[in-house]
Amino acid sequence: MKMIDIFTDGSCRGNPGPGGWAAIVLEKNAKKPFEILKGRAFETTNNRMEMTAVIEALRYVDHQKLHKAQITLYSDSSLVIQTLLQGWKRKANLDLWEEMDELNEELDVDFVWVKGHAKNHWNNECDKVAQNESTIAQKEFLASPKKSPQKKDPSPGKQRISDIQQELF
């Protein structure tokens, strides 16, 4: 059975404010990821970006037909992990929780909390990508002529590792 590790992270400049998210997908114990997903939004929250990273990672697994793989998804978001594992009450972002539940229903995913900004290499790399996305979102927002925040997160974007390999390695 194929074993896949996914590291996710979200970032926000202000809360709410411009934000970014990232997910790094790799085979267990691999030296390099085979996919890096990322995206950004002008007006969002850190929790929404953390959740979007998980959703986009699960969506990727679904689209790549990796349903039979054993997947371990790592996040430094206590909110995401504890809500999924211990049934914490869902008070906000119900649209994202619903989407996450639907995607997770068909998959075999182990959710694991990792300490942020610690010694986990892939979590730290994922944090760098998410931080970079939030910085880009902030610059784009400040450069936009309207400067009116979007009411909703735009559809998150995705970029292949070949396009951003130089940023990480």
C-alpha positions, 0 to 999 in steps of 0.5 A: 500500500502506498504511504503518503505524508501531507504537511499543511499550514496557513498564514495570515497578515492580520486576522482578518487580513491577506492570507496564504495556505500550503500543502506539501505532499510526499511519499513517506520518508521521501527526500523531496515532495512530489507536489506542493499546493498553495494559494492565497486570499485578500481578506481571510483569517488564519483558521480559514487558511489552515482549513483551506490547506487541509481541504486542498490537500484532501481534494488533491488526494481525491483527484489523484485517485489515491483513495487506497493510499495510507495518508498521514496529514500533519497540521500545526493547527490545534483547532483543525486536529482537535476538532477532527479527532476529538469532536470539538464544537464547530462554531465558525467556518461551517462551510469549510468544515462541511467541505472537509467532512465530505472530502474526508469521508472517502479517504483513509487519513490519519490526522496528526498535530505537529508543533509549529516552528519546531524541528519538523523539516516539512512543517517548517517548509510548508510554513515558508510557502504559506507565509510567502503566499500571505506576503504575496496576497498582502502586496497584491491587495496593497497594489490593487486599485480598489483596495476593497477586501473580498467578502469571500476567499477566492478559489484557492490556486495550485502550483506544481513543485517544478514551478517553485522548487527554487523557492524551497531548495 
